[in-house]
Amino acid sequence: MTSISIINQPIMKTKNYLKRIFVSALAILAVSPCVNAGDKDFKGYLFTYFTGNRIEQEAICYALSEDGLHFKALNGNKPIIDSKKISLTGGVRDPHILRCEDGKTFYMVVTDMVSANGWDSNRGMVLMKSTDLVNWKHSAIHIPTRYAGQENLKRVWAPQTIYDPECKKYMVYWSMQHGNGPDIIYYAYANKDFSDLEGEPRPLFIPADKKSCIDGDIVFHDGKFHLFYKTEGHGNGIKVATTRSLTSGQWDEDPEYKQQTTDAVEGAGTFKLIGQDKYILMYDVYMNKKYQFTETTDLKNFTIVDGVEMDFHPRHGTVIPVTAKEMKRLRRQYR
């Protein structure tokens, strides 16, 4: 047994030390993928994705897998929701899905965008909520309408959601570019019914080099939050930064790129393999119309996973574990 001695520590240092231990413990309890439903309850994986840059492809699609490596599209690889009914632009991209802390509610966030209008054309996102993965309530958030002082906003990309154990709220984070400045990853907390954002957007992560970063994806592992992000316009690869407190502004950046290819990539997504101490880091090799899966146990070193099969070509998406009951419901709904 390992003991921790704090007897000789100054009082203030001791308080800070205990606070860090307490916050780390909260994070483990609140963010661990096994909190609400143990691995034994999960029997497969749900992949949410979109399929391309035509407006009919800018929509949410579903696929299921029993092993996290072999996925079959549901609904004939057609959208499970009409983008025109939930978005302001008529299209949505970059779906991110999260199982909430109660284990039975799901949040999804998507970029509200039609790429044919231009890569700097969109200004918002869509927040979605469901208890069955089939029926979704939605709210479109147009940033310039929601917040003052956004006149030079150029684009809003790739929102995601994570539970912040320090304030016990769900954080939505996404990248924005203003004028000729860099893309920066911002955050705001969602309200209680996940229909709006609270407070002004604040910077979540700005790399030390002050250059652009997009497509943030955060996973909690080994007492730290790991933020995978794409360096936009200067290397176009995936890097990772870590912190013990999401809003501390204190990030340790790993200088190495994590993709296992020399091709351009984007849209990092991470998920834990059920019953294993392994994570998958997947990303969109968008110039070559490929999707690559890599494997890791420490979120630092990655190897390519061979044998991944999909009967569809996904674009930037995410994967969560699902129960047998949830898989049955989805297969029945989307034959």
PEHU-V467650 format. One record per residue. N is the residue number from 1. RES is the residue in one letter. OMEGA is omega as a letter, one per 30 degrees, with the letter a starting at -180 (none if undefined). Layout:
N_RES_OMEGA + N_RES_OMEGA
This chain:
1_M_l + 2_T_l + 3_S_l + 4_I_a + 5_S_l + 6_I_a + 7_I_a + 8_N_a + 9_Q_l + 10_P_a + 11_I_a + 12_M_l + 13_K_l + 14_T_l + 15_K_l + 16_N_a + 17_Y_l + 18_L_l + 19_K_l + 20_R_l + 21_I_a + 22_F_l + 23_V_l + 24_S_l + 25_A_l + 26_L_a + 27_A_l + 28_I_a + 29_L_a + 30_A_a + 31_V_a + 32_S_a + 33_P_a + 34_C_a + 35_V_a + 36_N_l + 37_A_a + 38_G_l + 39_D_a + 40_K_l + 41_D_a + 42_F_a + 43_K_a + 44_G_a + 45_Y_l + 46_L_l + 47_F_l + 48_T_a + 49_Y_l + 50_F_a + 51_T_a + 52_G_a + 53_N_l + 54_R_a + 55_I_l + 56_E_l + 57_Q_a + 58_E_a + 59_A_a + 60_I_l + 61_C_l + 62_Y_l + 63_A_l + 64_L_l + 65_S_l + 66_E_a + 67_D_l + 68_G_a + 69_L_a + 70_H_a + 71_F_l + 72_K_a + 73_A_l + 74_L_l + 75_N_l + 76_G_a + 77_N_l + 78_K_a + 79_P_l + 80_I_l + 81_I_l + 82_D_a + 83_S_a + 84_K_a + 85_K_a + 86_I_a + 87_S_l + 88_L_a + 89_T_a + 90_G_l + 91_G_l + 92_V_a + 93_R_l + 94_D_a + 95_P_l + 96_H_a + 97_I_a + 98_L_l + 99_R_a + 100_C_a + 101_E_l + 102_D_l + 103_G_a + 104_K_l + 105_T_a + 106_F_l + 107_Y_l + 108_M_l + 109_V_a + 110_V_l + 111_T_l + 112_D_a + 113_M_l + 114_V_a + 115_S_l + 116_A_l + 117_N_l + 118_G_a + 119_W_l + 120_D_a + 121_S_a + 122_N_a + 123_R_a + 124_G_a + 125_M_l + 126_V_l + 127_L_a + 128_M_a + 129_K_a + 130_S_l + 131_T_a + 132_D_a + 133_L_a + 134_V_a + 135_N_a + 136_W_l + 137_K_a + 138_H_l + 139_S_l + 140_A_l + 141_I_l + 142_H_a + 143_I_a + 144_P_l + 145_T_a + 146_R_a + 147_Y_l + 148_A_l + 149_G_a + 150_Q_a + 151_E_a + 152_N_l + 153_L_a + 154_K_a + 155_R_l + 156_V_a + 157_W_l + 158_A_l + 159_P_l + 160_Q_a + 161_T_l + 162_I_l + 163_Y_l + 164_D_a + 165_P_a + 166_E_l + 167_C_l + 168_K_l + 169_K_l + 170_Y_a + 171_M_l + 172_V_a + 173_Y_a + 174_W_l + 175_S_l + 176_M_l + 177_Q_l + 178_H_l + 179_G_l + 180_N_l + 181_G_a + 182_P_l + 183_D_a + 184_I_l + 185_I_a + 186_Y_l + 187_Y_l + 188_A_l + 189_Y_l + 190_A_l + 191_N_a + 192_K_a + 193_D_l + 194_F_l + 195_S_a + 196_D_l + 197_L_l + 198_E_l + 199_G_a + 200_E_l + 201_P_l + 202_R_l + 203_P_l + 204_L_a + 205_F_l + 206_I_a + 207_P_a + 208_A_a + 209_D_l + 210_K_l + 211_K_a + 212_S_l + 213_C_a + 214_I_l + 215_D_l + 216_G_l + 217_D_a + 218_I_l + 219_V_l + 220_F_a + 221_H_l + 222_D_l + 223_G_a + 224_K_l + 225_F_l + 226_H_l + 227_L_l + 228_F_a + 229_Y_l + 230_K_l + 231_T_a + 232_E_l + 233_G_l + 234_H_a + 235_G_l + 236_N_l + 237_G_a + 238_I_l + 239_K_a + 240_V_l + 241_A_a + 242_T_l + 243_T_l + 244_R_l + 245_S_a + 246_L_a + 247_T_a + 248_S_a + 249_G_a + 250_Q_a + 251_W_l + 252_D_a + 253_E_l + 254_D_a + 255_P_a + 256_E_l + 257_Y_a + 258_K_l + 259_Q_a + 260_Q_l + 261_T_l + 262_T_l + 263_D_l + 264_A_a + 265_V_l + 266_E_l + 267_G_l + 268_A_l + 269_G_a + 270_T_l + 271_F_a + 272_K_l + 273_L_a + 274_I_l + 275_G_a + 276_Q_l + 277_D_a + 278_K_l + 279_Y_l + 280_I_l + 281_L_l + 282_M_a + 283_Y_a + 284_D_l + 285_V_a + 286_Y_a + 287_M_a + 288_N_l + 289_K_l + 290_K_l + 291_Y_a + 292_Q_l + 293_F_l + 294_T_a + 295_E_a + 296_T_l + 297_T_a + 298_D_a + 299_L_l + 300_K_a + 301_N_a + 302_F_l + 303_T_a + 304_I_l + 305_V_l + 306_D_l + 307_G_l + 308_V_a + 309_E_l + 310_M_l + 311_D_a + 312_F_l + 313_H_a + 314_P_l + 315_R_a + 316_H_a + 317_G_a + 318_T_a + 319_V_l + 320_I_l + 321_P_l + 322_V_l + 323_T_l + 324_A_l + 325_K_l + 326_E_l + 327_M_l + 328_K_l + 329_R_a + 330_L_l + 331_R_l + 332_R_a + 333_Q_a + 334_Y_a + 335_R_none
